[in-house]
Amino acid sequence: MLGHWNAAPPLPDPRPPELPRITAKLDEDAARQLVALGDPTVAPALPDLLEWIQDMNWPVARLIAPLLASVGLPLVPDLRRV
């Protein structure tokens, strides 16, 4: 079936395929891998990581919050989009 005539094509994922992706609030392994890679390696994933600190009770939130805080001012544009 064809898509709607004016539907925009999906945007390519800007993240390099080798970056781990957090898939659930309990995905602590992926969160630890991202933290270990650190900034600037995880820079393409920063907008996605902001979603995982919505609830600081989630295990992944406690792991990635310090990473996001360490990024500092470069994270501000992404924060404004949330």
C-alpha angles and dihedrals in degrees: 000000000000122000124246111292094242099036113126116236114253115271116245116254106258092205119099109247092238093065113099115243123217106228102175140018089254095050093114093153093063091043091052091048091053092047090050091052090051131182131347092024092060094044093111089056097049097098090051092047091057088066090061095060094059089105115030089201089072111100093230091053092061090051100047101036093082090049091052091046090052091057090066123174097005087069094059097090090053091048091053091054093056 
